[in-house]
Structure formats: C-alpha cells, structure tokens
Amino acid sequence: MEVAPQVKPPVCRIMDYSKYKYDQEKKRKLAKKHQKKMRLKEIKIRPKIEEHDYQVKRRNLERFLSRGDKVKVTLAFRGREMAHQELGRRILDRFVKDTANIGQVEKGPVTEGRFINLILGPK
C-alpha cells in the first residue's frame, strides 16, 4: 500500500489487506453509531381549531423540537374553508411565534391543494 505517493521515491508499506478492510469497516460502523438520526414528525390541524386543542398541539410540537426532530405542520382545509386561507396562515404564524425560542422555520408555509405545509426544525 502506498503511504506517500507524492515524494521521491514513493513510500510504501506491506500490510494485511483483510485486516485493513476489517479496520475500515469497524471505523465506518463506529461513525454510524455516533450519528444523530433526524426524524420528521407531523402534526395535522384544521383552521377551526379550538384553544385547548391548539395548546395540546403546541406542546407536542415543542416536545418534538426539544428531542431534535423536525416537525411538519399540515393545515387541512375542507369545502368552503378554502375561501378563508388567511385564517389558516394566522394559525401557522402563531405556531411559529410560540415556538420561536426552541425552533426555526426551515420551509415556510407552502400551499399544496387543500393543504398548507410548514416545516420547523430545532435551533
């Protein structure tokens, strides 16, 4: 195996290839073991959410963010609710404002058909 190919003459070392492969695999497994897995949690709400229900969803959102997970907040409209999308935007803005100390917006509110999606990540 070449250790330093850029010097004159090149430096080489004789080694056991199977042991080398074993050590590389061991390093790879150790690096994989120590990495943090990021999960995406989802919270579904509606525009006519009551105050207590909002507080429960907010607490869940804060719990997910404090654990280091990303959170996708999905606001779903039905029927004539689509005519008043500003109500849904207000609710999502309230989520962002209430969790500003522990989370940040990774992807702003995006309308996709009957849904508005917002992705929050931990700070």
C-alpha positions as CSV (number, residue, x, y, z in Angstrom):
1,M,0.0,0.0,0.0
2,E,1.3,3.5,-0.9
3,V,1.6,5.7,2.1
4,A,3.1,8.9,0.5
5,P,3.0,8.7,-3.4
6,Q,4.0,12.3,-3.9
7,V,7.5,12.0,-2.5
8,K,10.6,10.8,-4.4
9,P,10.9,7.8,-4.1
10,P,7.3,6.9,-3.1
11,V,6.8,5.4,0.3
12,C,5.1,2.1,0.5
13,R,4.1,-0.3,3.3
14,I,3.4,-4.0,3.3
15,M,0.2,-4.9,5.2
16,D,-2.5,-7.5,5.6
17,Y,-5.4,-6.4,3.3
18,S,-8.1,-8.4,5.2
19,K,-7.1,-6.7,8.4
20,Y,-7.1,-3.3,6.7
21,K,-10.7,-4.0,5.4
22,Y,-11.8,-5.1,8.9
23,D,-10.4,-1.9,10.4
24,Q,-12.1,0.3,7.8
25,E,-15.5,-1.5,8.4
26,K,-15.0,-1.0,12.2
27,K,-14.4,2.7,11.7
28,R,-17.5,3.0,9.5
29,K,-19.7,1.2,12.0
30,L,-18.4,3.4,14.8
31,A,-19.1,6.6,12.8
32,K,-22.6,5.4,12.0
33,K,-23.3,4.5,15.7
34,H,-22.5,8.1,16.8
35,Q,-24.5,10.0,14.2
36,K,-27.9,11.5,15.2
37,K,-30.9,10.3,13.2
38,M,-33.2,13.1,12.3
39,R,-36.9,12.2,12.2
40,L,-39.7,14.1,10.6
41,K,-42.8,14.2,12.8
42,E,-46.2,15.5,11.5
43,I,-48.9,17.5,13.3
44,K,-52.2,17.8,11.5
45,I,-54.6,20.7,12.3
46,R,-57.7,22.4,10.8
47,P,-58.4,26.1,10.6
48,K,-61.3,25.9,13.1
49,I,-59.1,24.6,15.9
50,E,-60.2,25.4,19.5
51,E,-57.8,26.9,22.0
52,H,-57.3,23.8,24.1
53,D,-56.6,21.7,21.1
54,Y,-54.1,24.3,19.8
55,Q,-52.3,24.2,23.2
56,V,-52.1,20.4,23.1
57,K,-50.6,20.5,19.5
58,R,-48.2,23.3,20.5
59,R,-46.9,21.2,23.5
60,N,-46.4,18.2,21.2
61,L,-44.6,20.4,18.7
62,E,-42.3,21.7,21.5
63,R,-41.6,18.2,22.7
64,F,-40.6,17.0,19.2
65,L,-38.3,20.0,18.7
66,S,-36.7,19.6,22.1
67,R,-35.9,15.9,21.2
68,G,-34.2,17.2,18.0
69,D,-36.8,16.1,15.5
70,K,-38.1,18.1,12.6
71,V,-41.8,18.8,12.6
72,K,-44.1,19.2,9.6
73,V,-47.3,21.1,10.5
74,T,-50.1,20.3,8.0
75,L,-53.2,22.5,8.0
76,A,-56.0,20.9,6.0
77,F,-59.0,22.8,4.5
78,R,-62.4,21.3,3.7
79,G,-65.0,22.7,1.4
80,R,-65.7,26.4,1.8
81,E,-62.8,26.8,4.3
82,M,-60.6,27.2,1.2
83,A,-62.1,30.7,0.7
84,H,-60.6,31.8,4.0
85,Q,-57.0,30.7,3.8
86,E,-55.8,33.7,5.8
87,L,-57.3,32.1,8.9
88,G,-55.0,29.1,8.4
89,R,-52.0,31.3,7.8
90,R,-52.7,33.1,11.1
91,I,-52.7,29.7,12.9
92,L,-49.4,28.7,11.3
93,D,-47.9,32.1,12.1
94,R,-49.0,31.7,15.7
95,F,-47.2,28.3,15.8
96,V,-44.0,29.9,14.5
97,K,-44.2,32.7,17.0
98,D,-45.0,30.5,20.0
99,T,-42.1,28.1,19.3
100,A,-39.5,30.7,18.2
101,N,-37.3,30.1,21.3
102,I,-36.7,26.4,20.5
103,G,-37.4,26.1,16.8
104,Q,-36.9,27.8,13.5
105,V,-38.7,27.7,10.2
106,E,-36.9,25.5,7.7
107,K,-39.5,25.7,4.9
108,G,-42.2,28.4,5.1
109,P,-45.9,27.9,4.7
110,V,-46.5,26.4,1.2
111,T,-50.0,25.8,-0.2
112,E,-50.4,22.5,-1.9
113,G,-54.0,22.0,-3.0
114,R,-56.2,21.7,0.2
115,F,-53.2,21.8,2.5
116,I,-50.7,24.3,3.8
117,N,-47.4,22.8,5.0
118,L,-44.8,24.3,7.3
119,I,-41.6,22.6,8.3
120,L,-39.9,23.6,11.6
121,G,-36.5,22.4,12.8
122,P,-34.7,22.6,16.1
123,K,-32.4,25.5,16.8
